[in-house]
Amino acid sequence: MGNSSSNENLKDKNYDGSDYTVDPQLRDGPMTDRRCTDCLMGLLFIVFMALYGATVNYGFINGQPDQLFRPVNGDGQLCGVGDLVEYPKLYYIVRSTDQTPRAVCVDTCPAEITSTFNCHGTAAVGKADCQNEFTTSG
């Protein structure tokens, strides 16, 4: 393809490339006699993608995808499931004394800090405490 001293020529800042030769097949554009050289790898890729799809399908049918997509409160319970079916949203409230964020399940996300909402509460946050001793912060 090129001169044996092409690496040395490329280091020269005045190199103009005049000694570089181009393959005649590439001079007029891409080669026309192309063919697939990695048929086996293409086939293996298709097989592995099919196996991947089957694995994902099996996981959704036999697994519990709800645990991936639903929010979890401070006690590790899924919001909107079981006893918390009426509280599908997750909200973080901060106690004004220790400034530690606490995750609780709520019925609706408050639009403003003064908006009212119902929360389920956790071991660290009583249900009655959601509106009383906490400063809300979303």
C-alpha positions, 0 to 999 in steps of 0.5 A: 500500500504505502512506502516502507518509510511511510511512518518516518514520512508522517513524522516529517511536518513537510510531508506532502504524501506524493510517494503514497500509492493507493490500491487500484481497486479503491481509487474509484470508490468502494470495491464492488466484489464485496462479500460477508466475511463474518457469517458465523459471528452474525449467526452467533449474534442472532442466536444469542439475541434470541436467547436474550429475548427468551430470557427476558420474556421468561423473567417477566412471565415468571418473575416479579417485575413490579419490584423493579418498577415500583417505588419503595418506602423507608420500610422496604414496602412497595408503594401501591401494592397490598396494604399500600394500594391507596398510596402509589407515589413515593415522597421524601419528607424531612424532619425539621430537627434532624434534616434526614430525608424519610421516604413515605408512600403518599396518595398524590404528590403535593404540587406545593409545600403547603399542599395536603396529602395523605401518607401511609407512614413508616417505622420512622415516620408515623402516619399522623406525623406526616403533616405535623412535625415535618417540613416537606421537601420533594 
